[in-house]
């Protein structure tokens, strides 16, 4: 069971690294751009990972990206 937990944790951490790289690319592309331009790109990012994001969250994150604020995802530890 511990081995399964370790492997699952490694997978989640890898996914977070990939998403963080994509968020960094988005920031480089969209800093200073209008929120309404950023929201569709951000929505596509979440959809690629089967993630769900509400419109208020989408707006908040788009504002952070527009402002040039770094967003870093940090996965929690898995517990079985």
C-alpha beads as a LAMMPS data file, in Angstrom:
LAMMPS data file: protein, C-alpha beads

80 atoms
79 bonds

1 atom types
1 bond types

-500.0 500.0 xlo xhi
-500.0 500.0 ylo yhi
-500.0 500.0 zlo zhi

Masses

1 110.0

Atoms # bond

1 1 1 0.000 0.000 0.000
2 1 1 2.825 2.419 0.804
3 1 1 4.382 1.831 -2.611
4 1 1 1.086 2.676 -4.325
5 1 1 0.840 5.835 -2.234
6 1 1 4.423 6.837 -3.135
7 1 1 3.827 6.290 -6.851
8 1 1 0.563 8.222 -6.770
9 1 1 2.288 11.088 -4.952
10 1 1 5.066 11.155 -7.547
11 1 1 2.460 11.349 -10.313
12 1 1 0.650 14.244 -8.662
13 1 1 3.903 16.113 -8.064
14 1 1 4.875 15.628 -11.740
15 1 1 1.503 16.980 -12.854
16 1 1 1.944 20.035 -10.619
17 1 1 5.406 20.671 -12.133
18 1 1 3.920 20.497 -15.646
19 1 1 1.075 22.830 -14.731
20 1 1 3.482 25.276 -13.088
21 1 1 5.589 25.359 -16.271
22 1 1 2.453 26.065 -18.300
23 1 1 1.414 28.816 -15.878
24 1 1 4.870 30.382 -16.239
25 1 1 4.517 30.324 -20.041
26 1 1 1.079 31.884 -19.740
27 1 1 2.463 34.619 -17.528
28 1 1 5.218 35.352 -20.036
29 1 1 2.642 35.574 -22.819
30 1 1 -0.229 37.322 -21.070
31 1 1 1.271 39.710 -18.494
32 1 1 -0.313 43.098 -19.097
33 1 1 -3.038 41.667 -21.346
34 1 1 -6.791 42.040 -20.708
35 1 1 -8.410 39.517 -18.382
36 1 1 -10.975 38.544 -21.021
37 1 1 -8.116 37.520 -23.311
38 1 1 -6.468 35.410 -20.599
39 1 1 -9.564 33.580 -19.325
40 1 1 -10.039 31.289 -22.375
41 1 1 -6.372 30.243 -22.332
42 1 1 -6.545 29.563 -18.616
43 1 1 -9.770 27.596 -19.072
44 1 1 -8.043 25.424 -21.710
45 1 1 -5.183 24.747 -19.288
46 1 1 -7.606 23.485 -16.645
47 1 1 -9.534 21.430 -19.206
48 1 1 -6.335 19.645 -20.322
49 1 1 -5.976 18.300 -16.797
50 1 1 -9.695 17.614 -16.314
51 1 1 -9.732 20.393 -13.762
52 1 1 -12.698 22.469 -12.759
53 1 1 -12.554 26.192 -12.106
54 1 1 -15.405 28.556 -11.328
55 1 1 -15.795 31.834 -13.211
56 1 1 -14.865 33.918 -10.139
57 1 1 -11.695 31.813 -9.681
58 1 1 -10.940 32.060 -13.394
59 1 1 -11.264 35.841 -13.214
60 1 1 -9.045 36.006 -10.115
61 1 1 -6.328 33.863 -11.682
62 1 1 -6.524 35.796 -14.964
63 1 1 -6.071 39.037 -13.017
64 1 1 -3.007 37.599 -11.260
65 1 1 -1.519 36.552 -14.604
66 1 1 -2.290 39.955 -16.123
67 1 1 -0.601 41.631 -13.150
68 1 1 2.488 39.418 -13.574
69 1 1 1.958 37.674 -10.226
70 1 1 3.535 34.221 -10.099
71 1 1 1.105 31.368 -9.476
72 1 1 2.590 28.152 -8.090
73 1 1 0.574 24.993 -7.534
74 1 1 1.670 22.925 -4.537
75 1 1 0.165 19.453 -4.276
76 1 1 -0.982 18.118 -0.935
77 1 1 0.235 14.792 0.369
78 1 1 -1.928 11.847 -0.599
79 1 1 -3.457 9.906 2.250
80 1 1 -5.147 6.552 1.759

Bonds

1 1 1 2
2 1 2 3
3 1 3 4
4 1 4 5
5 1 5 6
6 1 6 7
7 1 7 8
8 1 8 9
9 1 9 10
10 1 10 11
11 1 11 12
12 1 12 13
13 1 13 14
14 1 14 15
15 1 15 16
16 1 16 17
17 1 17 18
18 1 18 19
19 1 19 20
20 1 20 21
21 1 21 22
22 1 22 23
23 1 23 24
24 1 24 25
25 1 25 26
26 1 26 27
27 1 27 28
28 1 28 29
29 1 29 30
30 1 30 31
31 1 31 32
32 1 32 33
33 1 33 34
34 1 34 35
35 1 35 36
36 1 36 37
37 1 37 38
38 1 38 39
39 1 39 40
40 1 40 41
41 1 41 42
42 1 42 43
43 1 43 44
44 1 44 45
45 1 45 46
46 1 46 47
47 1 47 48
48 1 48 49
49 1 49 50
50 1 50 51
51 1 51 52
52 1 52 53
53 1 53 54
54 1 54 55
55 1 55 56
56 1 56 57
57 1 57 58
58 1 58 59
59 1 59 60
60 1 60 61
61 1 61 62
62 1 62 63
63 1 63 64
64 1 64 65
65 1 65 66
66 1 66 67
67 1 67 68
68 1 68 69
69 1 69 70
70 1 70 71
71 1 71 72
72 1 72 73
73 1 73 74
74 1 74 75
75 1 75 76
76 1 76 77
77 1 77 78
78 1 78 79
79 1 79 80
